[in-house]
């Protein structure tokens, strides 16, 4: 798509879905999020037992370990019980977690260690009163599968873009329409490729659809405007968990989370000063600090990142068949320009993350290396007259952000790293891209595949044009007939990866909102 085309980012800025004032949650949904920073009731009421407010989640499952997350309605201690038995009648292990307090919005993470490999485990979380250990909340129950130590089959899902462009939690659909299809896939884990929330995307109570029907949104105070305060950023995550079926999916499916732009604001980069009348806070670095804090508080994110400044890039080892390399292409990002700088190597990864990525990929002994990117490599993603993504539309030798990616691709070839597959979301449609030096302007790399999937619950857009620098070819594309198509109209997509233990082949499915496979590609591993 050219920079003059109507794309999702243009619609985001121009549709102006004015949010209605806070509406109570529909029956069956959790109560709206209480702003912990203002210390309103009932967060600190001592009468009765504590309560878990937003279910449970797990994340960053790896050999022997995982993170469990929950939130209480008052200061209390989280306690987790773990068992192979879903009824918790035998061999129950109890893990004493942290005391949750207002400083973390009453959220808490419990690290589980020494877990058996390749096991289906059930966990339940309670919030225990700080003054009387006999008083605790009703338990919230979840399930996770630990990473296999041996060559077991692996199945995981990926996608991104949740509650964007005014399409929020719809009680008529159980919350997020696609969540039911994702739950039916019974995956080992779910990789969120960014835009986990839309902090810059208010919702209104009703939106008229092209067929004359009405889309209904649950609306909360924090979701009625763009997020600027820490409480408003926290409220974005609480809002998504008002979707019953999404909350249930996350309780049954461990996550690997990364972020992109909408966790803060559209197309942001460090040092940016906003020219957006919706914002009183114009300094993006201030917004990013608040958004990053809320992201860490409200997701089951581990401390696996080696970054000394707390960025989210990290490696998730998932047994002998799979390593997942989660990138952070946002907090190192340079300003959005024409992206034609002749010596730009910081780009979207930065020198530190690039060194880490090549080092860990070289060390990896897993058959498949999945590189989780929050931006696509070869798709043109405009930001007004500038470029938001990696590609610049020039199609020639690498310039601007393309230089850093060229360094990674040539480094993988030089180091003999084989079987790397790139997964991403961001552009709000689904596609399969094959990159080959035989078609490219830059040729110092081995052929590879990139798969794109999304949105999960947001406006659908696309397709975008491909830049020729790295020789991409679209093997498959599915996009909506018109921009900003709602989830009710379809054009919502998620991806699925299956790795067969016997053959070691990796198969990718691109699935629609009902879970049907639209495209399938099986890759055979190459020897190192």
Order of alpha helices (4+ residues) and beta strands (2+ residues): alpha-beta-beta-beta-beta-beta-beta-beta-beta-alpha-beta-beta-beta-alpha-alpha-beta-alpha-beta-beta-alpha-beta-beta-beta-alpha-beta-beta-beta-beta-beta-beta-beta
